[in-house]
Amino acid sequence: MKPEWKDFLIGHGAEFAGDSLVSFGNPERERRIPPQGAILCDLSHFGLISVSGDDATSFLQGQLTNDIKQVSESMSQFSAYCTPKGRALATFFITQRRGVYYLSVARDLLEPMLKRLRMYVMRSKVVLEDASTSLVHFGYAAPDGNQRLHDLFGVAPAAAYDTVQVNQLTIMRQPAPIPRFKILGELSEAKKLWERLNVNSACVGRSSWEYFNVLSGVPMVSQASTEAWVPQMLNMHLTNGVSFTKGCFPGQEIVARLKYLGKSKRQMYRIGIPHCIKVPAVGALIASANDPEAATVLNATLNPDGEVEALVVMKIAEAATPLHFGEFSVKVLDLPYALEDA
């Protein structure tokens, strides 16, 4: 995080633990705002990897699950990086800006991913760098968010992953039931936009942003879940996060075999845990009457009612059985896309 950006957020009431933004002084109130209200959220809990050079496109095409050739200054992408055994090391939001690719990844995976990707550069004309302090990275979501941005700039991304470049800002729309945007930009322009949007928005901590990811079925792999699941178990084939026509990438044979010759016994579900107010850790187990390890927590947060919602990787055979997390019963909730075996 840029020190100047941290000072700017502190001036708006942000409370930090080290470099981690905790809240803007009232986490309970902040949690209750979305999706009905407009929010602004610092996204410094994501790291940014920049990928530049003459061979950047071909290099990434050979490393990631999605077709990087579809990324442009007007279209972003969700993708994953796998081991040779097809296990997802990380998930990324990928944006192009001024000829450079920016990969947004869980901050605790930034250094491991940089190190691993650099191992495969070899003689390619590619430069990979930690860009987390080069650009400001924040989020905006509001029921009228599209109109607000259009009023400010005369343009706004209309659908998920649509991207616009305006002034020194890159604005990418993200999946959510209301308009939601990731914004990358130079410090001065980012501060200016934050101020203008803050007139009709509330500043919130990261849990509100994570709630939208859970609500939208967007899996975010972190250090605690790296190498745990193949992309199909994270529903990435259902959300355009995997290309089966682009050619080779690490783990491609395993991923393709599961599509054409096999069938996954697990997939990702959204669950609710009524009356539970303690967020389970990544890797926590959800039990059924038949199986104490029916599902594993991938991402979890509190919803606006103060109860746990989570994305879990579950054995498909257990999804229709009674589930529980300790003393609490578990409900399987809808996702905004159809599951293969729903």
C-alpha positions, -999 to 999 in steps of 0.1 A, spaced: 0 0 0 13 35 -9 20 54 24 2 84 9 -29 63 2 -28 49 38 -26 85 51 -55 94 29 -77 66 42 -68 74 78 -80 109 71 -114 93 62 -115 73 95 -98 41 85 -84 20 114 -54 -2 107 -36 -31 122 -2 -27 106 -9 -24 69 -42 -42 72 -73 -20 71 -96 -32 98 -126 -9 95 -137 27 93 -146 28 130 -179 9 131 -176 -26 116 -211 -36 126 -227 -7 108 -204 -12 78 -215 -48 75 -252 -39 73 -248 -15 44 -246 -38 13 -263 -46 -10 -289 -19 -5 -264 9 1 -233 22 -17 -199 12 -4 -162 21 -10 -136 -4 1 -98 -4 0 -85 -35 -18 -50 -35 -5 -56 -70 9 -50 -80 -27 -16 -80 -41 -9 -68 -77 16 -85 -101 25 -66 -132 35 -86 -163 51 -66 -192 74 -71 -221 72 -83 -257 64 -118 -247 40 -111 -219 9 -124 -237 24 -156 -249 40 -162 -215 8 -159 -196 -11 -179 -223 12 -208 -214 7 -204 -176 -29 -196 -168 -62 -215 -172 -80 -189 -192 -74 -175 -227 -52 -144 -220 -57 -133 -256 -93 -123 -247 -80 -97 -222 -78 -62 -236 -81 -26 -222 -119 -31 -225 -122 -67 -212 -108 -82 -180 -108 -118 -169 -109 -143 -140 -83 -171 -142 -62 -196 -122 -27 -209 -120 -23 -246 -115 3 -272 -105 12 -299 -131 -14 -320 -112 -41 -295 -120 -45 -281 -85 -52 -243 -83 -23 -225 -68 -41 -192 -70 -70 -174 -86 -65 -140 -103 -85 -111 -117 -65 -100 -147 -67 -65 -162 -48 -48 -190 -37 -12 -186 -14 7 -210 0 -25 -225 7 -41 -191 -12 -70 -175 -21 -67 -138 -29 -98 -119 -49 -92 -87 -42 -121 -62 -46 -128 -25 -18 -108 -8 -4 -138 10 2 -155 -23 18 -126 -41 54 -135 -33 50 -173 -39 33 -166 -73 60 -141 -83 87 -166 -75 70 -195 -93 61 -175 -124 97 -161 -126 110 -197 -127 94 -201 -161 104 -169 -178 137 -183 -191 146 -164 -223 112 -148 -227 110 -111 -229 89 -107 -198 92 -87 -166 72 -96 -135 70 -72 -107 52 -65 -74 30 -36 -84 11 -34 -51 25 0 -43 26 13 -78 -11 18 -82 -40 24 -58 -65 -4 -58 -100 1 -44 -136 -11 -49 -170 6 -53 -204 -10 -53 -238 7 -54 -273 0 -67 -270 30 -90 -232 26 -94 -233 24 -132 -253 56 -134 -230 74 -109 -199 65 -129 -216 74 -162 -225 108 -147 -188 114 -137 -171 100 -168 -197 96 -196 -189 59 -196 -192 29 -173 -186 -9 -176 -220 -25 -184 -214 -62 -176 -191 -83 -155 -155 -80 -166 -162 -51 -190 -135 -25 -184 -130 11 -192 -99 33 -192 -106 69 -182 -82 96 -172 -55 77 -152 -80 51 -140 -89 15 -150 -124 5 -140 -134 -32 -142 -169 -44 -134 -171 -75 -112 -198 -101 -106 -224 -90 -80 -262 -86 -78 -256 -48 -79 -231 -29 -100 -196 -35 -85 -163 -22 -97 -125 -27 -91 -106 5 -97 -69 8 -104 -52 41 -108 -26 67 -101 -28 82 -66 -41 116 -74 -69 104 -97 -78 76 -72 -81 100 -44 -102 124 -65 -126 96 -75 -129 83 -39 -138 118 -27 -165 122 -54 -180 88 -48 -178 92 -10 -205 119 -11 -231 91 -16 -212 61 -2 -200 46 30 -164 35 36 -162 -1 47 -137 -28 56 -129 -58 35 -157 -81 49 -183 -63 29 -163 -69 -3 -158 -105 6 -196 -109 11 -201 -99 -26 -176 -125 -37 -195 -152 -17 -228 -140 -29 -216 -141 -65 -198 -175 -63 -163 -161 -70 -137 -183 -54 -106 -166 -39 -77 -190 -33 -54 -179 -5 -23 -194 11 -45 -216 33 -63 -232 3 -35 -232 -23 -31 -265 -42 -63 -279 -26 -87 -280 -56 -88 -284 -93 -106 -255 -111 -138 -275 -118 -142 -280 -80 -142 -242 -77 -168 -239 -105 -144 -220 -127 -156 -239 -158 -191 -225 -150 -179 -189 -147 -157 -186 -177 -125 -190 -157 -111 -219 -178 -106 -222 -215 -106 -257 -230 -96 -245 -265 -66 -222 -258 -39 -249 -256 -15 -261 -230 -10 -247 -194 3 -264 -163 -22 -291 -153 -41 -288 -185 -42 -325 -191 -58 -332 -157 -83 -304 -161 -93 -315 -196 -95 -351 -186 -119 -342 -159 -141 -324 -184 -141 -350 -212 -134 -383 -196 -144 -380 -160 -168 -363 -136 -159 -343 -105 -173 -356 -73 -171 -322 -57 -181 -287 -66 -184 -253 -49 -216 -244 -31 -227 -213 -13 -240 -220 22 -255 -201 51 -250 -209 88 -280 -193 106 -272 -179 141 -235 -185 137 -216 -153 142 -180 -167 143 -165 -168 108 -150 -203 102 -114 -205 90 -104 -216 56 -103 -253 56 -129 -258 84 -151 -288 78 -188 -290 73 -203 -324 83 -233 -343 71 -251 -372 88 -231 -396 66 -197 -378 64 -178 -357 89 -159 -342 60 -187 -335 36 -175 -300 27 -145 -277 32 -147 -239 37 -130 -219 10 -141 -184 17 -164 -172 46 -177 -139 60 -206 -124 78 -236 -113 58 -256 -81 65 -276 -99 92 -245 -109 110 -246 -146 102 -220 -166 84 -222 -172 47 -195 -192 29 -183 -208 -3 -174 -244 3 -161 -273 -18 -186 -301 -11 -190 -337 -21 -220 -335 -46 -235 -366 -31 -238 -348 3 -253 -316 -9 -289 -327 -5 -284 -342 30 -287 -324 63 -255 -305 70 -241 -290 102 -211 -270 114 -206 -279 150 -239 -271 168 -253 -251 139 -274 -264 110 -262 -254 75 -284 -243 45 -274 -246 9 -281 -212 -8 -285 -202 -44 -257 -192 -66 -262 -168 -96 -253 -196 -120 -265 -231 -125 -246 -260 -110 -241 -291 -130 -257 -314 -105 -280 -290 -87 
